[in-house]
Amino acid sequence: MVEQATENRCVGGSIPPLGTIFMNNFCKIIFLFLILSLQNCNSQSDNYFPTKLNSKWTYSINIHSSYKDNKYVKRMMITNVKKNKVKDKVELSKLYSDGSYYTYEIDNDQNSVLRKSVVLAFNEGMVEPVQKIIYPDMEFKKDEWQVKEQLFLVKGFQPPLRNFKPKAMAVISYKVIRKNFQFSFKKKKFKNCIEIEGKGKTDFIADTRSGPIIATIFNNEILCKNIGLVFQKRVENTDASAFGNMKLEKYLVKFEE
């Protein structure tokens, strides 16, 4: 789920009194305008999906397979590269360091984030709907919701199913676990965080000679205001030895505005 907004930085100032009624009234108007602007700035920036252009997130991604205890480590950078305002909505495009390109639609009235389009840099494709609500409420005032997600991690490790990736999809039920806490990880501290947790189940056919294989999905994310996702743990387990269990841990290494 991935994946909270810092729109602008508003800077206020004071105007020296000039000793006239007109200028005093003018100063009051300017002061009121600055207060309203600051409030507007805070209302736009105080969420978990930053939209400021050129913001960059660098993540470390660790993938572990129960098959022969294999481990994979890689880094991923995500950059806000394009932003357009269409009526009352904002279209934001993110470029991934592997070349993938995601576009989101932020509805400020509904306070929701919709994934609008996806261009993938690899050939495996996407089973789940391209257009779907990622976060139905950027403030997470809604404590429970559901999202359709595909299996991302599960794949075959033994012949004849080696490298077979099932095209299965599940309805993941998410809920808010806790809010407004400080999260510490690898000597980094983050404030104003929220933790969400999702669970789901699906099945797939890998070999027509056998029955369906059950896969359970668990996803845990910690997001912090004005930063976004700082930690994710996703587990996809099966009851088949040819596939085993897969676990992904993703944590924020660096954030640049």
N, C-alpha and C positions, 0 to 999 in steps of 0.2 A: 504494500500500500504506500504502497507506498505510497510517497513521496509529498506554504506557510509564509507570511508576506511582510516585508519591510518596504513600503512604497517610497516614502520620501523622508528626508530629515528636515524638520521645520525649525527654523532659527528665529527666535524673537529678539526684539530689542526695545529700547526706550527712546522717546523723543524728548529732548530737553524742553521745559516750559518756556514759552516765548512771551508770556505776559499779556496776552490778549484773550478775550472770551472766545473769539473764533478759533484760535489756535488750540485753546484748552479743549474745546468741544471736538476739534479735529483729532487731537491726541487721544481723547476718549474713544472716538470711533475707531482709530487705528489700533488702539489697545484691545478693544473688543474684537476686532477682526483677527488680530494675532491669537487671542485666546481661542476663538472658534477654529482658526486654522490649526492650532496645536491639537485641539480636541479631535479634529478631523484626521490629522496625521496619526494620532495615537489609535484611533478607531480602525484605520487602514492597516497599521503595522502590527497591531497586537493580535496576531494569530499564528497558525502553525504552518503556513504555506507561503514563504517569502516570494515576492514577485519582482524584486528589484533587479533591473538589467545588470548583466555581467557578474551577478553573484555566483560563487563557485563552491561546490561541495566535493571534498575528496574523501572517499571511503576505502577502508580495508575490508575485503570480503574473504571469509574463510569458509570453505565447504568441506564437510567431512562425510565419508561414506562408511557404513558398517562393513561393507565388503572389503576384506583385507585391510581394514582400517586406513583406507586411502584418504589423503588430505590435499586440498588445493587452496592456494592463497593468491589473490590478485588485488589490484587497486583499480578504482573507478572514479573518474571525475565527471561531475554533472554541472553544466553551466546554463544559466538563463540567457538565451541568445536573442530572443525576439519577443516583443510585447506590443500588442495592439488593443485599443479600446473600441469595442463594437457595441454601440448603444449603451446599455447599462452593464455590459459584461466586459471582461478582460480576457484576451487570448494570450497565453504565455507558452513559448516554445523552449524546450530544454534539449540541449545536445549532450549526449553521452560520449565518453572518450573512446568507446568502441565503434562510434559512428552512428548509433541509433538516435532517432529524433522523435520526441514526444511533444504533442501540443495539448494544452489543457485550457478549459474554459472556466473562468472564475465568475460565478454569479454573486455579485455583492448583495443583491436583494434577498436571494435564497441562502446566501452564505455557504455555498456549496462549490465543490471542485469536480468538474467533469473531464475525463480524458476524452479528447475529441478525435485525435488521429495518432497513428504510430507508423514510423518507418524504421524497420529493423535492419541491422547490419549483418544478420546471420540468416540462415536458410530454414530454421526450424519452424518458423511461422507462429501464429497466435490462434489458439482455439477459442479462448474467451472473447466476449464482445469487445471490439476495439473501443467503441464509445460506451463508457459506463461511468457512473458516479464513483469517484474515489473516496471523497469525504463528503457525506451529506450535510455536514455542519462543521465549518472550519473552527468554530469555538467549542465543538464537542458538547453542546448543551443536550444533544440527543445521545442518550447513554447506550443504545443498542441499535444495530442496523445490520443489513446483509449485503454481501457483494459476491458476484460470480468470479471465481478465480480458477485458473487451470493448474495442473501439476507442472511445476517448474524444475524440480530437482530430480525426481525419480527417473532412473534409466536402468536398462539391463546391463549386467556385468558378466554374465556367463553365456556361452554359446548354447543354443542358437539365437539368443536374445541380446547378445552383446551390443551396446549402444542403441538399443531400441528405446525410444521415448514415447510413452503412452500419450495419446491425445484425449485426455479426460478432463472434465471440468466439475467443480463442486460449488455449492452455495456455502460461503463462509459466514458464520454468524459472529459478528464483532460486538464487543462491549467495552466500556471504559472501566479500567481497573482502579486507577487512582488519578488524582489531579493535583496541580499546584505543589509539586514537590521538587526537591533538588536531586539531580541525578549525577552520580560520580562514576567515572569509568576510565581506567588507565590514566590516572592522575589528572583527568579533566573533570571540571565541574560545570554543570548546566542548571540554570534556574528556570522556574515556571514551566515545569514539564508535565506531560500527561502520558499515561500508559494505556495502550489498548491491546486487546487480545482477541484473536479469532480462532474458531474451530470449525472443522468441516470433515466430510467423508465422501468418497467417490469410489468407483470401481472401473476396471478396464480389462479388456481381453488382450493378452499377449500371445497366447498360443491357442488355436481352435481346439486342440486336443484336451485342454483343461478348462476349468470354469473361470469365472471372473476373479480378478485379484483385487482385494480391498486395500484402499489407501486412505490413511487418516492424515489430516493436515492441521498443524498448529502454527499460528503466526503471532508473534509478540513484537510490538513496536513502541518505542519511546520517542516522543516528539517534544521539542521545546520551543517556546514562543520566539518568533523572529529568527529562528534558525531552521526549524523543520526536523526531519528525521535525524536522530543522533545514534540510535541503536535499533537493530532488528535481529530477531532470532526466529528462523522458520524451520520447522521439522516436517518432513513427509515420510511416513512409515508405511511399509507394506508387510503382508504376511507371506511373502514369497522370497526364498533365499536367492533367487536369480537377480532380484532388485534390491533387497535389503532396506536399510533405513538411511535417509539423507538429512543432514543438518547444515543450515547456513547461518553464519553470524556476520553481521555487517555493522561496522561502527564508524563514526565520523572521526576522521583524522585531522581535517582542516576545513574551516569555513571562512570564505573571503567575500566581503560585500563590495 
